[in-house]
């Protein structure tokens, strides 16, 4: 499995609610609050053979109060 990073922009005042929902779904490896254009940084592992876009759409994008996501794929660890 390769790690993915998903930057998440939440509706104002809802980042803790979004973080709690991510924690309840148990899909994350790590989850951080961040500064800048995004509110949260999510590290997760998509199971081998899973379609990345479909996995993100079904497991992350369905969470209420998320305005936007940006997914960063990883290719090789050094």
C-alpha positions as CSV (number, residue, x, y, z in Angstrom):
1,X,0.0,0.0,0.0
2,X,1.2,3.5,-0.8
3,X,0.4,6.5,1.4
4,X,-1.8,9.3,0.1
5,X,-2.1,12.7,1.5
6,X,-5.4,14.6,1.3
7,X,-5.5,18.3,2.1
8,X,-9.0,19.2,3.3
9,X,-10.7,22.6,3.3
10,X,-13.7,22.8,5.7
11,X,-16.5,25.2,6.0
12,X,-15.6,27.9,8.5
13,X,-15.9,26.7,12.1
14,X,-16.3,23.0,11.3
15,X,-12.7,21.6,11.1
16,X,-13.1,19.8,14.5
17,X,-16.4,18.2,13.4
18,X,-14.7,17.0,10.2
19,X,-11.7,15.7,12.1
20,X,-14.0,13.8,14.5
21,X,-15.9,12.2,11.6
22,X,-12.6,11.1,10.0
23,X,-11.5,9.6,13.3
24,X,-14.9,7.7,13.6
25,X,-14.5,6.2,10.1
26,X,-11.0,4.9,11.0
27,X,-9.6,5.5,7.5
28,X,-6.6,7.6,8.5
29,X,-3.1,6.8,9.4
30,X,-2.4,10.4,10.6
31,X,-4.5,13.5,10.8
32,X,-3.2,17.1,11.4
33,X,-4.7,20.5,11.7
34,X,-2.8,22.9,9.4
35,X,-2.5,26.6,8.6
36,X,-2.9,28.0,5.1
37,X,-5.5,27.4,2.4
38,X,-6.4,24.0,3.9
39,X,-7.6,23.1,7.4
40,X,-6.6,19.5,7.7
41,X,-4.0,17.1,6.3
42,X,-5.0,13.5,6.2
43,X,-2.5,10.7,5.6
44,X,-4.1,7.4,4.6
45,X,-3.4,4.2,2.8
46,X,-5.6,3.0,0.0
47,X,-5.8,-0.8,-0.2
48,X,-4.0,-2.4,-3.2
49,X,-6.3,-2.8,-6.2
50,X,-8.7,0.0,-5.0
51,X,-9.4,2.9,-7.3
52,X,-8.0,5.9,-5.6
53,X,-10.6,8.4,-6.8
54,X,-13.5,6.1,-5.9
55,X,-12.0,5.4,-2.4
56,X,-11.6,9.2,-1.7
57,X,-15.1,9.9,-3.0
58,X,-16.7,7.2,-0.9
59,X,-14.7,7.6,2.3
60,X,-13.7,11.3,2.5
61,X,-15.8,13.4,0.1
62,X,-19.0,12.2,1.7
63,X,-18.2,13.8,5.0
64,X,-20.3,16.9,5.8
65,X,-18.7,20.3,5.9
66,X,-15.9,19.5,3.5
67,X,-15.6,22.3,0.9
68,X,-12.7,21.0,-1.1
69,X,-10.0,18.4,-1.1
70,X,-6.6,18.0,-2.9
71,X,-5.1,14.6,-3.1
72,X,-1.3,14.1,-3.3
73,X,-0.2,10.7,-4.6
74,X,3.2,9.2,-3.5
75,X,5.5,7.2,-5.7
76,X,8.7,6.2,-3.9
77,X,10.0,6.4,-0.4
78,X,13.7,7.2,0.1
